[in-house]
Amino acid sequence: MSYISFDKDQLVNLEFSLTRELLRSNRAGSYACTTIIGCNTRKYHGMLVVPQPQIDGGLHVLLSSIDETVIQQNAEFNLALHRFKGDVYTPKGHKYMTNFESDPFPTITYRVGGVILTKEMFFVASADRLIIKYTLVDAHSPTSLRFRPFLAFRNIHSVSKANGNADLGYEQVENGIRMRLYPGFSNLFMQFSKKPEFAYRPDWYFNFEYIREKARGYDYLEDLATPGTFDIPIAKGESIYFVAGLEEAETGLFTKMYDHELRHRIKRDSYEHCLQNSAEQFILHRNKHTEILAGFPWFGRMSRDSFIALPGLTLIQGNVERFRDVLDVLIAEMKGPLFPNMGSGISAYYNSVDAPLLFFWTLQQYMRFTGDENIWKDYGLPMKTILYGFRQGVQYNIHMLDNGLLFAGEEGNAVTWMDAVVDGQPVTPRVGLPVEINALWYNAIMFALELARKAGDTVFVNDWQSIAASIPAEFIHTFWIADKKYLADYVHGDFRDVSVRPNMIFATSLPYSPLDDDQRKGVIDRVISELLTPRGIRTLSPRNPAYKPEYTGNQAERDKAYHQGSVFPWLLGHFAEGYLRLHEESGVGFIMKIYNGLEEVMTEHGIGSISELYDGDPPHKPSGTISQAWSVAEILRMKWLMEQYKPLKKTKK
């Protein structure tokens, strides 16, 4: 039995199966995503979702789904499942499913009378190409398969509607056809491993209903085009391949493609292997650039997320070259001391104060793994650009105060990671002196001084050593709440926000901390008592009147809850590091318990991966993206951190 599997009782239970989603992708950002029973519940779902840079640079759903029908003795058994307007599910093919297994490829087994059919699906790593393998395991009379594809040709953030502008014509290719509904799009090639009988009957099917979009307050009804059906006879023991891609494929090579992908995949046969496999999906190679995708299925590249996720996705996987490639791309797009928080080129937004400071933390992890002595030589210029730029002042009112602390933010703009906005106003504005920003600021200066001293850069050392020396006392005076033994979340003038939030964790986890051991213990204890959950760290204490226990509702309602109690797994990385720095090897058992507890999520939401966030209250229902880069990366780093504090490892230091 596969590590991740579901039985018939689970599959036919729509309340269970429709909440579990399957994702497979390539290294260029294309993907296939649907529920484990093949019923699309999001506008982001589709069998072939690919970038279309020639249109808008975004991802587009070309092939939404494909229906399979078993034909035997003139009887037809449709294996598909769709939800249509009015809560209508048809044709209810999930009733024929007997088993789902995720390894080595996602495989569904169907039983229709005496017919047993398996369906394996995977995405080719090096091409925009989906392959589905159908194998007739058993049958007692002649059997055929009928395939009906449904096409969308639209951006993932929209839905398609029946219209007269769509070109439903086709051209024949080897064992299949190619289509392009609208000018400017790539061609969609649909081919089989042996020649089908194609019945051309172009049509529209109306009002596919996406229940996740309906719950989120978005457009949720879609019309999809279909060119007709493909019929292919299949013998007992025979396998037939269906391939959808942007280029014509050699149909005689489909078996070799399958075997090649099978040999080169990280198996999802354990918790750790699932994390490692998931980690690979976030690394994109496009236009000779290596980037990190923040999350599937709707996030793009974000510099903040990239810096947080980079060590776990690359260094821990033993890929130093990939680490440097990602850094080079981000550095090349710097604008003064700022990195593009979202987007690139003319569509980039340079509105993150923490991304430049996380750049220093990321380099510290690099040095920790590699021992590289040339960091100041290789990266000293962008490091200086950031520190001097922030010291002098840049947009969004980011500037160093006379006491050495860093001020950030202005009315109407959120520049920290807590950046949800509703009706044009940040939900958690945090204008002033945010605690994690100043912990990162101090850490960045101290790390730069460490490197500059080794490199003999006396000018830099003289410019910054007195500032660094003054910050710890100012930090404590500004943020430390002595009677409660934790840190204020942010300070602005005489105002102190004493909300219990996770941002203070950074003052315990960073290599350079302004806190002493007793203060770090106070922060850690407060996080454990009010913020720690089995799924990650809450963004606000449940004792706070503003606490939102669930991340649900329309976009405005969700944004109001996003940083007001929602649980984020990625924060466990810094929590674990702060805890282990304090307790060392005696703390490994506690962190291991948290790590092991997260194994449960491998069969939830995005199976085999970790979600973006979870509800603040039990049972901590998953929400947001089904597979988030910094969630996966920091749990992998959490595992690595425990290894460093085990007694055997410590002896070898």
ABEGO torsion letter per residue (X at the ends): XBABBBBAAAAABAAAAAABBBBBBBAAGBBBBBBAAGBBABAABEABBBBBAAAAGBBBBABABBBBBBBBGGBBBBABBBBBBGGBBOAGAAAABABBBAOABBBBBBBBEABBBBBBBBBBAABBBBBBBBBBABBABBBBBBBBBBBAGBBAABBBBBBAABBABBBBBBGEBBBBABBGBBBBBBBBABBBBBBBBBBBBBGBBBAAAAAAGBBABBBBBBAEBBBBBBBBGBBBBBBBBABBBBAAAAAAAAAAAAAABBBBABAAAAAAAAAAAABBBBGGBBBBBABOAABBBBAAAAAAAAAAAAAAAGBAAAAAAAAAAAAAABBEABBBABEBEAABBBABAAAAAAAAAAAAAAAAAAGBAAAAAAAAAAAAAAAAAAAAEBBGGBBBBAAGBBBBEBBGBBABABABBBGGBBABAGBEBBAAAAAAAAAAAAAAAAAAAAAGBAAAAAAAAAAAAAAAAAAAAAABBAAAGBBBABBBEABBBABBBAAAAAAAABABBABBAAAAAAAAAAAAAAABBAAEBBABBAABAABBABBBEBAAAAAAAAAAGBBBAAAAAAAAAAAAAAAEAAAAAAAAAAAAAAAAAAABEBBGBBBABBBABOAGBBBEBABBAAAAAAAAAAAAAAAAABAAAAAAX
